[in-house]
Amino acid sequence: MAMKAKTQLVIGDDGVAIITLNNPPLNLLSFEVMLSLKSSIEEALLCNEVKAIVVNGMHKFLTFVIQGSRGKFSGGADVTVFGKSEMVKKRNEVGFLSIELITNLLEAARKPLVAAIDGPAFGGGLEIALACHARISTPTSQLGLTELQYGIIPGFGGTQRLPRLVGLPKALEMILMSKRVNGKDAFSMSLVDALAPADELIRSASRWGLDISEARKPWIRSLYRTNRLEPLKEARLILNMARDEAQKQNPNVTHPLICIDVIEEGIVSGARIGLWKEAEALNELRQSETCKSLVHIFFARYNTSKISGITDMGLQPRKVNRVGVIGPGSIAIATAFILANFPVILKEDDENYLVSALGEIKANLQSHLMAGKMTTEKLERAVSLLKGVLNYDSFKDVDLVVEAVEGSIQLKQQVFADLEHYCPQHCIFASSSPTLDLNLIGERTKSQFRIAGAHLCSSSVLEIVNTECTSPQVIVDLLDVAKKMKKTPILVRNGSSSGLVVNRICGMYSQAAMFVAAEHGEEGKHHVEKVMEKFGMGISPFRMMDVVVVESMSTLLQKKQDTGSGTWNEAKDSPNDFKQVAKLSEEDIMKMILFPVVNEACCIMEEGSVVKASDIDVASVVAMGFPSYRGGVVYWADHTLGSKYICSTLETWSNTYGPFFKPCAYLRKHSSIGTPLMQIKSHL
């Protein structure tokens, strides 16, 4: 059966050939798409009636107008091939795509090509546009060379063409920071030649192509422009400053430095030589461990909101228009919802408490103004979203209530019983308690199907707790809430007695660091911080106590040892047990802090508290500060030292220093049979 064409070619009566990229949903540039594009360009070039070509995306992009289908030019190269060598294997030539196809065929074409850009034009998608002879964009399009976030460099000529179009400083900023710009900004920096509304885009691109063809507009090949490049001496100064900054920001990765070298090679030796250096560097980097790790965490983050048996049911999220929050622990929760533009009703039983809570929330919002994160107008808007009440009368039209009541389980049960009486039938009841059984909390209601956990455990994560009774619709709704709050959702099993995922791994990170530093006071803490910073950790383990919700820490530290959990019991184990810490090397300090975190992750997987191991990797990166270029704590354990080494090391330390280091059954099992820790079976 013949494969469906990935591009569509239509030749109009005006002599303009429209090539549309058609690889839904994002027009990713697989090898097949690129070969289809090559075929369409060659066909259009051979047609005597064609004066110009426009490339665009059916999802939206490029006279020859090249475009993309369905409002998306191209999301860039297919990330699934990163870490592999499929493109090279299929054509056995380094640089085939960037030099033979994009440079020698597209850019060197004897008929003008124009890119018609709407929606995203990222990575290879933008690089195709850069090689066209003009670029027309909608004002809201998003353009960027985002390859470095995957551990590689632009590989379709972006390292050579972008500096020649926008100048070296702006090009370095876009490439090294994977910065995206909208169409309006792209026009101001000469990245695109003109702006057009979406409904006029193809027409404008076609006219531009015909104007080039008939010499009314210049025919420009980006690769050979030099007027936007700085003089060589100045360029080298800019490049050296970029190197220093790259080494300062990410001393453990090399691909930003390689990218700078490639850019410099093109400036010093010529763009064609730069293209070859780019192609060779890309071929090596796409098979690097950094690339594999970054691609893993990219998909892991994407898949946190993809839950088998829930999000594949075809359910659409219901709109949450108004949120109610209850209890003394609701100040941070209310602030987070308001910052996400949700109207919030805050209920307290005591008027003095209510006044105090409202004041604290307003102070939180004011701090965003003082930090320059919010304008005065937005602050006024945010404050207007907050309402304080002393009863449930205003809860008759809320769509979500988050309980953060301090006190006995009986008090929480009464709150949920009251909510059932006052709230509408569709309202979701969520508890922010990280350790209590939601079935027990909702025991006095008939609404177990709409009870879930919603735990704002860090500035970037929303843990959603699912019970056996929770409706899939409720989970879909909360996933959408997380998206609107710009937080990473992580689904957790109800009934975890030791806190949720983020608190557990972050708490263990802090406790292990405290253990190691115990004998050395402040000097020990400083040394530990330097070691972990050198490893790449984004958050100090001693600052983690300020990040993690404190209420779960006492539970974490009291977890019983007879389960083989590897979690420290404060009553049994003391930091004074560590008499040999001073003799540890930096590598041993790193291991002594992170191996217990790996062990705690194994405990979480053993209990079936997460849907997939990669969710723990995401939590470790976004909440604990684990370096994304190492793939997350579980991925790192599997792909660097391995479960066998980690388990045996923990066993040795357990015998020497105490049960804090005792490996759990899950880690021991995987160590003995040699299977990756990532291979877990969901218990949800």
C-alpha positions in Angstrom: 0.0 0.0 0.0 1.4 3.4 -1.0 2.2 5.8 1.8 0.1 9.0 1.9 2.2 12.0 0.6 3.5 14.2 3.4 3.3 17.3 1.2 0.8 18.6 -1.3 1.6 20.5 -4.4 -1.0 22.7 -6.1 -0.1 25.0 -9.1 -2.3 28.1 -9.5 -3.3 30.0 -12.6 -1.0 32.8 -11.4 2.0 30.6 -11.9 2.6 30.1 -8.1 3.1 26.6 -6.8 1.8 26.0 -3.3 3.6 23.3 -1.4 1.8 22.3 1.8 3.5 20.3 4.6 0.9 17.8 5.8 2.1 15.6 8.7 -0.5 16.2 11.4 -0.8 17.2 14.1 2.4 19.4 14.2 4.0 18.8 10.7 7.0 17.2 12.3 9.9 16.8 9.8 10.4 13.1 9.6 12.7 11.7 6.9 9.6 10.8 4.8 8.3 14.4 5.1 11.7 15.8 3.9 11.8 13.4 1.0 8.3 14.3 0.1 9.2 18.0 0.3 12.2 17.4 -2.0 10.0 15.6 -4.5 7.4 18.4 -4.5 10.1 21.1 -5.0 11.7 19.2 -7.9 8.3 18.7 -9.6 7.5 22.4 -9.3 11.0 23.4 -10.6 10.4 21.2 -13.7 7.0 22.8 -14.4 7.4 25.6 -17.0 4.2 27.3 -15.8 5.6 27.8 -12.3 7.2 31.2 -11.6 7.5 31.0 -7.9 6.9 28.5 -5.0 5.2 29.0 -1.7 5.8 26.6 1.2 3.3 26.5 4.0 1.8 24.1 6.6 -1.6 22.6 6.5 -1.1 22.7 10.3 0.8 26.3 8.8 4.0 27.3 7.1 6.0 28.2 3.2 6.3 30.9 -3.3 6.9 28.2 -4.2 4.9 29.1 -1.3 5.8 26.5 1.3 3.1 26.3 4.0 2.0 24.0 6.8 -1.4 22.5 7.1 -4.1 23.3 9.7 -2.5 26.5 11.0 0.9 25.0 11.9 3.9 25.6 9.7 6.1 23.0 11.4 6.9 22.0 14.9 10.4 21.0 13.8 12.1 17.6 13.5 10.5 14.5 14.8 12.0 14.3 18.3 11.5 10.5 18.4 14.5 10.0 16.1 16.8 12.0 18.4 19.2 9.6 20.2 19.1 7.4 17.1 20.9 7.4 13.8 17.9 6.7 11.6 18.2 9.7 9.3 21.8 8.9 8.5 21.1 5.2 8.1 18.3 5.9 5.7 20.5 8.0 3.4 24.0 7.1 4.6 25.2 10.7 4.1 26.0 13.2 6.8 24.6 16.5 5.7 22.3 15.1 3.0 19.2 17.0 4.3 20.9 20.3 5.2 23.3 20.5 2.2 21.9 18.4 -0.7 18.2 19.1 -0.1 17.9 22.5 1.8 20.9 24.3 0.4 21.6 22.8 -3.0 18.0 22.2 -4.0 15.8 24.6 -2.1 18.0 27.7 -1.5 19.8 27.3 -4.9 16.5 26.9 -6.8 16.2 28.9 -10.0 12.6 29.9 -9.0 12.0 31.9 -5.8 10.6 30.1 -2.8 8.7 32.0 -0.1 7.8 30.6 3.4 4.2 31.3 4.5 4.4 31.0 8.3 1.4 30.6 10.6 1.4 28.9 13.9 4.7 27.3 15.1 7.8 27.3 13.0 10.3 25.6 15.3 13.6 23.9 14.8 13.9 22.3 11.3 10.6 24.0 10.3 12.2 27.4 10.8 15.4 26.3 9.2 13.5 25.5 6.0 12.0 28.9 6.1 15.4 30.5 6.6 16.6 28.8 3.4 13.7 30.3 1.4 14.2 33.5 -0.5 11.6 35.4 1.7 9.5 34.7 4.7 6.0 36.0 5.3 4.4 35.5 8.7 1.3 36.1 10.7 1.9 38.4 13.7 1.1 35.6 16.2 3.3 32.9 14.7 5.9 31.5 17.0 9.4 31.1 15.6 12.4 29.5 17.2 15.4 27.2 17.0 14.7 25.0 20.0 17.2 22.2 19.3 19.5 22.8 22.3 16.7 21.9 24.7 17.0 18.3 23.3 20.8 18.1 23.6 21.5 18.8 19.9 22.1 21.8 17.7 20.2 23.2 14.7 21.0 20.8 11.9 19.4 22.2 8.7 21.6 25.2 8.4 20.2 27.3 11.3 23.6 27.9 12.8 24.7 29.6 9.6 21.6 31.4 8.3 20.1 32.9 11.5 23.2 35.0 12.3 23.3 36.3 8.8 19.7 37.4 9.0 19.4 38.9 12.5 23.0 39.5 13.6 25.1 37.4 15.9 23.9 38.6 19.4 20.2 37.9 18.6 21.0 34.7 16.9 23.0 33.4 19.8 20.2 34.4 22.2 17.6 32.5 20.2 19.7 29.4 19.6 21.5 29.0 23.0 18.3 29.8 25.0 15.9 28.0 22.7 14.1 31.4 22.7 10.9 31.7 20.7 9.7 35.0 19.2 6.3 35.9 17.7 5.8 37.0 14.1 5.7 40.7 15.1 9.0 40.5 16.9 10.5 38.4 14.1 9.6 41.2 11.6 11.2 43.8 13.8 14.5 41.9 13.9 14.4 41.1 10.1 13.8 37.4 10.7 10.7 37.6 8.5 10.2 40.0 5.6 6.6 40.9 6.0 3.5 40.3 8.2 0.1 39.3 6.9 -3.2 38.2 8.6 -3.8 34.5 8.4 -6.6 34.8 5.8 -4.2 36.9 3.5 -1.0 34.9 4.2 -0.9 32.7 1.1 -1.9 35.6 -1.2 0.7 37.8 0.3 3.4 35.1 0.0 2.4 34.4 -3.6 2.6 38.1 -4.5 6.0 38.3 -2.9 7.3 35.3 -4.8 6.0 36.8 -8.1 7.7 40.1 -7.3 11.0 38.3 -6.8 10.5 36.4 -10.0 9.9 39.6 -11.9 12.7 41.5 -10.2 10.5 43.9 -8.2 11.9 42.5 -5.0 15.4 41.3 -4.2 16.3 37.6 -4.5 18.2 36.9 -1.3 20.0 33.7 -0.3 20.4 33.9 3.4 23.5 31.7 3.5 25.5 34.2 1.6 24.4 37.4 3.3 27.1 39.2 5.3 25.7 42.7 5.9 24.2 41.7 9.2 27.3 39.9 10.6 29.7 41.8 12.9 33.3 42.3 11.9 35.4 39.2 12.7 37.2 40.7 15.8 33.9 41.9 17.3 32.2 38.5 16.4 34.9 36.6 18.2 34.5 38.7 21.3 30.7 38.1 21.2 31.3 34.4 20.7 33.8 34.2 23.6 31.4 35.9 25.9 28.7 33.4 24.9 31.1 30.6 25.7 31.8 31.9 29.2 28.1 32.3 29.9 27.3 28.8 28.5 29.9 27.2 30.7 28.7 29.2 33.7 25.1 28.2 33.1 25.6 24.5 32.2 29.2 23.3 33.0 28.3 19.6 32.7 27.1 19.7 29.0 29.0 20.4 25.9 26.5 20.9 23.1 26.1 24.7 23.7 29.9 25.1 23.3 29.8 22.9 20.2 27.1 25.0 18.8 29.1 28.2 19.3 32.1 26.5 17.6 30.0 25.6 14.6 28.7 29.2 14.3 32.3 30.5 14.6 33.5 28.1 11.9 31.0 29.5 9.5 31.9 33.1 10.2 35.7 32.4 9.9 35.8 29.8 7.1 32.6 30.5 5.2 29.0 29.3 5.5 29.5 26.2 3.3 32.2 24.9 5.6 30.1 25.8 8.6 27.3 23.7 7.2 29.5 20.6 7.0 30.7 21.2 10.6 27.1 21.6 11.7 26.1 18.3 10.0 29.0 16.4 11.6 28.3 17.8 15.0 24.6 17.0 14.8 25.3 13.4 13.8 27.4 12.9 16.9 25.2 14.9 19.4 22.0 13.1 18.5 23.5 9.9 19.8 24.9 11.4 23.0 23.7 10.5 26.5 22.7 14.2 27.0 20.4 14.0 24.0 18.9 10.7 25.1 18.3 12.1 28.6 16.8 15.3 27.5 14.5 13.6 25.0 13.4 11.2 27.8 12.5 14.0 30.1 10.7 15.9 27.2 8.4 13.0 26.6 8.1 12.2 30.3 6.8 15.8 30.9 4.4 15.5 27.9 3.1 12.2 29.1 2.3 13.3 32.7 -1.1 14.4 31.3 -1.6 11.2 29.3 -3.1 8.5 31.6 -4.2 5.2 30.2 -7.8 4.4 31.0 -8.6 8.0 31.8 -7.4 10.5 29.2 -8.0 8.0 26.3 -11.8 7.8 27.0 -12.6 10.8 24.8 -13.7 13.0 27.8 -13.6 16.7 27.4 -12.7 18.8 30.4 -15.5 20.8 32.0 -14.8 24.5 32.5 -13.8 25.5 36.1 -15.1 29.1 36.4 -14.9 29.6 40.2 -12.8 28.0 42.9 -13.6 27.8 46.6 -10.8 27.2 49.2 -11.3 26.4 52.9 -9.1 26.5 55.9 -5.9 28.1 57.3 -3.7 26.2 54.8 -5.4 27.8 51.9 -3.4 31.0 51.6 -0.8 29.7 49.2 -3.5 27.7 47.3 -5.8 30.7 46.9 -2.8 32.8 45.7 -1.9 30.2 43.1 -5.4 30.1 41.7 -5.7 33.8 41.5 -2.4 34.1 39.7 -3.9 31.7 37.1 -6.9 34.1 36.8 -9.4 31.9 38.7 -12.0 33.8 40.8 -11.5 32.5 44.4 -13.9 32.4 47.3 -12.0 31.9 50.6 -14.0 30.6 53.6 -12.9 30.9 57.2 -15.0 30.2 60.4 -13.5 33.1 62.3 -13.7 36.7 61.1 -10.2 37.6 62.5 -8.7 34.6 60.7 -10.5 35.6 57.5 -9.2 39.2 57.6 -5.7 38.0 58.3 -5.8 35.4 55.5 -7.1 37.9 53.0 -4.3 40.3 54.0 -1.7 37.6 53.5 -3.0 36.7 50.0 -3.0 40.4 49.0 0.5 40.7 50.3 1.5 37.7 48.2 0.1 39.3 45.1 1.7 42.6 46.0 5.1 40.8 46.1 4.6 39.9 42.4 4.2 43.6 41.7 7.3 44.5 43.6 9.3 41.8 41.8 8.2 43.2 38.4 6.2 40.1 37.6 2.9 42.0 37.5 1.7 45.4 36.5 -0.4 47.6 38.8 -3.4 47.0 36.5 -2.9 43.3 36.7 -2.6 43.5 40.5 -5.9 45.3 40.8 -7.5 42.7 38.5 -6.0 39.9 40.7 -7.2 41.4 43.9 -10.7 41.7 42.4 -10.8 37.9 41.9 -10.6 37.3 45.7 -13.7 37.1 47.9 -13.8 36.2 51.6 -16.8 34.6 53.3 -17.7 33.2 56.7 -20.3 30.7 55.5 -21.1 28.4 52.6 -23.8 30.5 51.0 -21.5 31.7 48.2 -20.5 28.1 47.3 -23.6 27.4 45.4 -21.9 28.3 42.1 -18.3 27.0 42.6 -16.9 24.4 40.3 -14.0 23.2 42.4 -13.4 23.4 46.2 -10.0 22.7 47.7 -10.0 21.9 51.4 -6.9 22.8 53.5 -8.4 22.5 57.0 -6.0 21.8 59.9 -7.3 19.5 62.5 -8.8 16.1 63.0 -10.1 13.7 60.4 -13.6 14.3 61.9 -13.3 18.0 61.1 -12.4 17.3 57.5 -15.2 14.8 57.2 -17.6 17.5 58.4 -16.3 19.9 55.8 -16.9 17.5 53.0 -20.4 16.7 54.3 -21.1 20.4 54.3 -19.8 20.8 50.8 -22.1 18.1 49.6 -25.0 20.0 51.0 -24.1 23.5 49.7 -22.2 23.0 46.4 -23.7 22.1 43.0 -23.8 18.5 41.8 -20.9 19.0 39.3 -18.5 20.6 41.8 -15.3 18.8 42.4 -14.2 18.2 46.1 -10.5 18.2 46.5 -8.3 17.9 49.5 -4.8 19.3 49.8 -3.9 16.8 52.6 -0.8 14.9 51.3 -1.0 11.9 53.7 -4.7 11.2 54.6 -6.9 8.6 53.0 -9.4 10.4 50.8 -11.9 7.6 51.2 -11.9 8.2 54.9 -12.2 12.0 54.4 -15.3 11.5 52.2 -16.8 8.8 54.4 -19.8 10.8 55.5 -20.7 11.8 51.9 -22.4 10.1 49.0 -20.0 12.0 46.6 -16.9 9.8 46.6 -17.0 9.9 42.8 -16.1 13.6 42.8 -13.5 13.5 45.6 -9.9 13.8 44.6 -6.6 15.2 46.0 -5.1 18.4 44.7 -1.7 19.1 46.2 0.2 22.2 45.2 3.4 20.8 46.5 5.8 23.2 44.7 5.6 26.2 42.5 5.5 24.0 39.4 3.7 20.8 40.2 0.1 19.9 40.9 -0.2 16.4 42.3 -3.7 14.9 41.6 -4.7 12.1 43.9 -7.0 9.4 42.4 -9.2 7.0 44.5 -10.9 3.9 43.4 -14.2 5.9 43.2 -12.9 9.1 41.6 -14.7 9.7 38.3 -12.3 9.8 35.2 -14.1 13.1 34.4 -12.9 14.6 37.6 -9.3 13.7 36.8 -9.6 15.1 33.2 -11.0 18.3 34.7 -8.1 18.6 37.2 -5.6 17.9 34.5 -7.0 20.9 32.6 -6.9 23.0 35.7 -3.2 22.1 36.1 -2.6 23.2 32.4 -4.3 26.5 33.0 -2.2 27.0 36.2 0.9 26.2 34.1 1.8 23.4 36.5 3.0 19.9 35.7 0.3 17.4 36.8 1.4 14.1 38.4 -1.3 11.5 39.2 -0.8 9.7 42.6 -2.6 6.8 44.2 -4.7 7.5 47.2 -3.7 6.2 50.5 0.1 6.9 50.5 0.9 7.1 54.2 4.1 8.9 53.7 3.2 11.9 51.7 3.0 12.3 48.0 5.7 11.9 45.4 7.3 15.4 45.5 7.4 15.6 49.3 8.9 12.2 49.6 11.8 12.6 47.1 12.5 16.2 48.0 12.3 15.4 51.7 14.8 12.5 51.3 17.1 14.7 49.3 17.2 17.2 52.2 17.5 14.5 54.9 20.3 12.7 53.2 22.2 16.0 52.8 21.7 16.8 56.4 23.0 13.4 57.4 26.2 13.9 55.3 26.8 17.4 56.6 25.9 16.7 60.2 29.5 16.4 61.5 30.7 19.7 59.9 28.2 22.4 60.9 27.8 25.3 58.5 31.1 24.5 56.8 29.8 21.0 56.0 26.6 22.4 54.6 28.5 24.7 52.3 30.7 21.9 51.1 27.6 19.7 50.4 25.9 22.5 48.5 29.0 23.0 46.3 29.1 19.3 45.5 25.5 19.1 44.6 25.7 22.3 42.6 28.7 20.8 40.7 26.6 17.7 39.9 24.0 20.1 38.4 21.3 20.3 41.1 19.2 23.4 40.7 18.1 23.7 44.3 20.2 23.4 47.5 19.1 20.5 49.7 19.1 22.8 52.7 16.7 25.1 51.0 14.4 22.2 50.1 12.7 22.5 53.4 11.3 25.8 52.3 10.1 24.3 49.1 8.5 21.1 50.3 5.2 21.3 52.3 6.4 20.9 55.9 3.3 19.0 57.0 4.4 15.8 55.3 8.0 15.8 56.6 7.2 14.5 60.1 5.4 11.6 58.5 8.3 11.0 56.1 10.8 10.8 58.9 8.6 8.4 61.0 8.1 5.8 58.2 8.7 2.3 59.7 11.9 0.5 59.0 10.5 -3.0 59.0 9.1 -2.5 55.5 12.6 -2.1 54.2 11.7 1.3 52.9 15.0 3.0 53.3 13.4 6.0 54.9 15.0 7.4 58.0 13.2 7.0 61.4 14.3 9.9 63.5 13.7 8.1 66.7 16.1 5.3 65.8 18.8 6.9 63.6 20.9 9.8 64.5 23.2 11.9 62.4 25.8 11.3 65.0 26.1 7.7 63.6 28.2 9.3 60.8 31.8 9.2 62.0 33.6 8.8 58.6 31.8 11.5 56.6 34.9 13.7 56.6 36.7 11.1 54.5 34.2 11.0 51.7 35.2 12.2 48.3 33.0 14.6 46.4 31.6 11.7 44.3 30.8 9.7 47.4 29.0 12.7 48.9 26.9 13.0 45.8 26.1 9.3 45.9 25.3 9.3 49.6 22.8 12.1 49.0 21.2 10.8 45.8 21.2 7.0 46.3 18.6 7.4 49.2 16.5 9.5 46.8 16.7 6.7 44.2 15.7 4.2 47.0 12.8 6.4 48.0 11.7 6.5 44.3 11.8 2.7 44.3 9.6 2.7 47.4 7.1 4.8 45.6 7.1 2.5 42.6 6.9 -0.5 44.9 3.7 0.8 46.4 2.3 1.6 43.0 1.8 5.2 44.0 2.5 6.5 40.5 1.2 5.6 37.1 4.7 5.4 35.5 8.3 5.8 36.7 8.9 8.7 34.4 6.5 10.8 36.5 9.1 10.5 39.3 11.7 11.7 36.9 9.6 14.7 36.1 9.0 15.5 39.8 12.7 15.2 40.4 13.5 17.7 37.6 10.8 20.3 38.1 10.5 20.2 41.9 13.8 18.9 43.2 16.1 20.6 40.7 17.6 17.4 39.4 19.4 18.3 36.1 17.2 17.6 33.1 20.2 16.7 31.0 20.6 13.6 33.3 17.0 12.5 32.5 15.5 12.5 36.0 16.5 10.5 39.1 15.2 7.1 38.0 16.5 7.4 34.5 19.9 8.5 35.8 20.0 5.5 38.1 19.2 3.1 35.3 21.5 4.6 32.7 24.6 5.6 34.7 25.5 3.3 37.6 22.7 0.8 37.5 20.5 -0.8 40.1 23.0 -3.5 41.1 25.7 -1.0 42.1 23.3 1.3 43.8 21.7 -1.5 45.8 25.1 -3.0 46.9 26.4 0.4 47.9 23.3 1.1 50.0 23.7 -2.3 51.6 27.3 -1.5 52.6 26.3 1.9 54.0 23.3 0.4 55.8 25.7 -2.0 57.6 28.1 0.9 58.4 25.8 3.8 59.1 22.4 2.4 59.9 19.0 1.5 58.4 18.6 4.9 56.8 20.4 3.4 53.8 18.6 0.1 53.7 17.6 -0.7 50.1 13.9 -1.4 49.7 12.6 -4.7 48.3 11.8 -3.2 44.9 15.4 -2.1 44.5 16.8 -5.4 45.7 14.6 -7.3 43.3 15.5 -5.3 40.2 19.2 -5.5 41.3 19.1 -9.2 41.5 17.5 -9.9 38.2 19.1 -7.0 36.3 16.0 -5.2 35.0 15.7 -1.4 34.7 14.0 0.4 37.6 11.8 2.1 35.0 9.9 -1.1 34.4 7.0 -0.8 36.8 3.5 -2.1 36.5 0.8 0.5 37.4 -1.3 -0.2 40.4 -3.7 2.6 39.7 
